[in-house]
Every structure is written in C-alpha cells, then in structure tokens.
Amino acid sequence: MKTDSAKAPTVKVGKVLLIGRPNVGKSTFVNNLIGQKVAITSPKPQTTRFAIKALYEEERGKIIFVDTPGIFGKAEDRLSKRINTRTLTIIREEVDLVIYMIDHTRKRDFEEARVLGLVRKIDKPKILVVNKVDSQEKTYLPQYKFLEDEFKYVFEISALNKTHFKPLLDKVFELLPEKSSEEIPKDLVYPLINLDSKTFISELIREKVFLMMGEEIPYRSTAIVDDIAERDNGITYIKARILTTDDRYKKMLIGADGRKIKEIGSYARKEIALAINKKVFLDLKVETDPHWQETYY
C-alpha cells in the first residue's frame, strides 16, 4: 500500500517586535528594509505615535515587523502617557522575536533602563542591535558593553545607510519558526501595512511638520485627512488639516503671508504623489483645537 508522504514546503514566518527609546532609528530601519515608507521619521523623539506593522517578504519567508513607539522615561503630557500605554499593550502581544535597538551616541539613562527592564520580561529570543555605527558623534558605547553578556546575539548596523542589514536579517530568519505554506494566513500578502490611506497620508503630513517646525510645535500638533477623492482629470484630491493646541502655534504654522503652510504642503504633496504614483492636489489648512489629543489619540 502506497502512502502520499509529500509535505507542503516550509518557510520561516513570524512576528518581530522592534523596541527601543524614542528616536533610536526603528522607523528608519523598517522603511529601508521594506523598501518603501512605512513609518515617518525625523530627528525629534515622539515621531511615531502608534505601532506600525509592515511585512517583509522574500524566498526564505515572511516577517511582520512591529515598529513600536519609543518608551518615554517621563511621560508628563497626556499624549506621551497614552503612547506609553499603547506600547506596553503591544509588548504583551504574541511575538516570535524581539529586536532591542540602542543608539550608542546617547548616554544611558532612566529611559533606557526602563526599556531594558521591559525587554528582560519578554520570554522570547532577543537580538541586541546597536544603531548609528556610521555616526561621527561622540559614542557612549562603553556604557552599553554589559549588554553583550546579556544578549546572545549582537549586531551593529546603520539603519540610515542600510549597513550590515544582511547578517541581521539572516539571524532573524534563523530564529523564526518554520511553517508550511498551508499554515500561512491567506491575508499575509505583500505589501502589508496596517495603515489605511487617510492615516498614511496624515502621517506624511505630520512628518513635514516635525521636520520643518521648531522644537515645541510638532508636539502640539497633528494632521488629519478628511477626504481623498479621485477626480475625473486623474488628479487625487486630498483635503487635510493640521490641528494645533493654541492660536500662537497656528500663526507660526501658517507663517507670514501663508508661506510656511505652503512650504509644508508643497513638500507633503510631492512625497504623497511619489508614494501613490499619482498627481496630487493637497488642500491643507491649519486649525486650532485644544482637545485634539483627546479626540484623535
């Protein structure tokens, strides 16, 4: 009697949690690995305000990278507290692997100690990733040397320049579980991003506020997309608002003779058009809403 012993081919499939302090480079890493913008980036902390899940796929398998907002050591305002709460919720989700990313150009402090404490509580394989190895800034790497005894796998990368991605990715695939093609969820298809169109575009607009405004305004503002419509002439019409907490910030966002909001809108429109590969008309306004944090976050 003959039996069919053929088995479905297996691939590596799993969820990888990215965790670290604000502005260590997690979003830059995901964007450059995926090959398209998934999360917004800027030199300022608190750029990412919610978890972003993105799919990396190749012949070896599929990886869902979960880019968490950075953990704040001192969450003094309501938004930072909510971000911390959401991040802690994400950490409790089922993951297969943890990448703990550090920035050697920043001193170890209470914030870093808190993140490390959370990482230690996760009973999953862990990889320590030292980012910004290409940076010419002063290094505080000796303050992190003790971690090499705690983590079995340690990699040094440049998320910005995509340096040493391959050995890190090789180790990630090695540590992920194997699944047969029949076990892979049918909805796990590339490109998978857990952002709808309005959220994705609002994030691109918010990134430009982070990049082009002063230290305080980005933390007092957000972007909301109210409408996306395809016009008969082939142009995608987008109606959006930048909300801020005070009229004085509104004036700064608009700028003299409206120059600042036009500049923000121009840069945002170009990047949106590049992302969706269509011509875009961006109708962008600034409004004061002292309660936007409660309403939208």
N, C-alpha and C positions, 0 to 999 in steps of 0.2 A: 504494500500500500504506500503510495507516494503522498507526501505532505508538502504544502507550499511553505517553505521556510524563508522565503524572501521577506525582508523587512523594509519598511519605509526608511529612506535615508535620514540621518540625523544631522542637525545643525545646532550651533550654540545660540540660545535665546535667553535673554534676561533683562532685568531692570537694574540700572546702575545709579546710585544716589550720589550727587555731587554736593559736597558740603564744605563750608569754609566761612571765614569772616567776610563782611561786605568788601567788594572791590578787590578780591584776590585773583579774579580772572576766569571765574567759572563760565560766565556767559560768552566771553571771547573764545574760550576753549570749545564750547558746544558749537558756536557759529562756524568756526574754522574747521572743525571736524566734520560737521554735517555738510558744509559747503554752501550754505545759504544762511541768511539772517534768521535766527530763531528768537534770540533774546537781545534786548537793547543793551548797549554798553556805553559807559562814559567814565571819565576819571573820578567821578564822585561816588561815594557809597550810597546805598539805598536805591540804586538804579533799578534792580529787579524787585518788584513788589509782590509777586506771586510765583508759584512753581511753574516751570515751563517744561513740558515733556516733548522730546524730539527723538525721532527714530534714525539710527544709523544702520545701514544695511549693506552687506557685501556677501561674497560666496561662503564665508565662514558662518554667517548667521545674522541675527538681528539684535541690536542693543537699544533699549529705551533709556536715554539719559534723562534723568530728572534733575533739572537745574533749580536748586532751592535759593530763595532769597537769603542773603547773608544774615547771620545771627548778630544782633546788636547787643553789646555788653550792657549798655544803658539805654533802655527803651523809654525815653521820657515823654514823648508825644504819643498820642493815641494811635497814629498810623504805624509807628515803629513797634508798638506793643502788639498790634494786630498782625504785623508781618512776622514777628517772633512766634506768635501763637500758631499761625498757619504753617510756619516752617517746622515747628515741633510736631504738628499733626502729620505732616508729610513724612517726617523721620520715622514715625511709628508704622507707616505703611510697609507692606511686604516688599523687600528689595533683595536682590541676589548678591550685591556687591556694593561697597562704599569707596568712593574716592574722596579722601580728605585733602583739600588743596590749601597750601600755605603760600604766603608771599614773603620771601626772605628779606625784602627791602623794608619791612615794617617790624618794629620791636614786638616781642611777645608781651601781651598784657592780659588784663582780666577778660577781655572779649575773646581772645584766643583760647584762654584756659577754659572758658565756658563751652566753646565749640568742641574742644578736645574732650571735655567731660561727656558731652553728648555722643561723640564718636565712640568712646570707650564702652558705652552702654549698648551699642548695636552689635548683636551677636551674628555677624556676617563677615566674610572675607573682606579685608581692607587694604587699600593701597594709599600710601602717602605720596603726594605729588607736590614737589617744590616748583612753583611757577616763577616766571620772570628771570630765568637764568641768563637771559641776554641783556638784562638791565645793567647800566653803568652806575646806578645809585649805590649808596653805602649798603653793605649787606649785614644782616644780623643772624646769619646762618648758624653761628656757634650757639645761639640761644635755642635753636631747634634740633641740635645734634642728638639730644637724648631720645628723640622720636625714632631714630634709626634702630634703636634697641627694642622699641615697642612695636614697630611695624615691620613685617616680614618683607614687604615689597616697597621699595622706594624708587621714585623716578624724578628726574629733573627735566622740566620742559620750558618752552616759551609758547604760551598759548597764542600770543600775538603773531609770532613768526612761524608757528607750526613746527617748532623744533622738537625732535625726539617723540613725535606722536606715535610712530610705528611700534617701537618697543613697548610703550604703554598699552597700546591697543592690542598687541599680541598677548600681553599678560591678562588683560581684561577678558579676551576670548578664552584663554586657557582656564580661567577661574569660573566662567559661567557654566550653568548646567546644559546638558545636551537634551534636545527634544526632537522627536520625529516630526516630519513635515505635517503629519496628521494632527499633531498636538499644538501646532502654532495657531493662535487665534486668527480667524479669517480677516478681521478688521485691522490686523497688524501689517499695513501696507505703506510703502514709501510714496511721498513724504508724509509722515505722521507728525503733526504739530497740534497740541491741544489748545490752540487759539483760534477763535473764529475771526472772520475778516475784519470786523469792526475793532476787535481788541488788538489784532496785529497792527493795524494802521494807527490806532491811537497810541500804541507803544512806540512806533516810529516817530510820531509827532512829539511825544514826551521826551524821547531821546534827544531831539534837537533843542528842546528847552534846557535839558541838562547840559548839553554841550555849549550852548550859546549864551546862557544867562549866568548871573553871579552866583555866589555861594548859597544864598538863602532862598531865592525864588524857586528853584527846582523842587525844594521840599515843601513849598507852599502852593504847589500847583499840580494839575494832572490834565490829561487830554481825553476827550470823549468824542467818539464818532457817532453822529446822529443818523446819517443816511449815506448809503452807497447806491448809486444808480448808473446803469449803462445807458448812455444817450444814443440817439439814432446816428449821430455823426461818428460813433466809435470811441468817444471820449468817456472815461469813467468819472462821474461827478461825485465828489465826496464833500459832505457837509460836516464840519467838526468844530469843536470849541476847546479852548484852553481855559480851564477853571482855576481861579486863584482865590486866596482867602481874604484879600484886602484890596481896596481900590488903589493903594500906592503901588502894589505889585502889578496890578492891571496896567497902570500907566507905564511902568517900566517894560512890561511885555509888549505893549503897543509901540512904545518909543516915539521919538519926535517925528511928527508928520507920518506916523504909522510905519516907519522904516524897519523897526525891529520885528514886528509881526510879519511884515512882508518877507524879511530875510529868513525867519523861521519857516514860514510857509513855503518859500521857494526851495529851500534845502529838503524839507519834508516831501514836497511834491515830486522832486527828482528821484528821491530814493523809493517812494511808493511806486512810481512809474517803472523803475528798474525792477522792483520786486514782483510786480504783477504783469510786466511786459505789455503795458498799455499806456496810451496817453491819458493824463490825469488833469482834471480841474479841481483844485482844492479850495473850498470856501471855508476859510479859517477865521474865527473870531475869538475874542477874549472876554470872559465874563467873570464877575466877582460872585463867589459862592462860599461863604464862611463854613458851610457844612458839607463840603464835597467829600471829605474823608469818611463821614458817617454814611453818606448816601451811596458812594461808589466803592467803598472798601470795607 
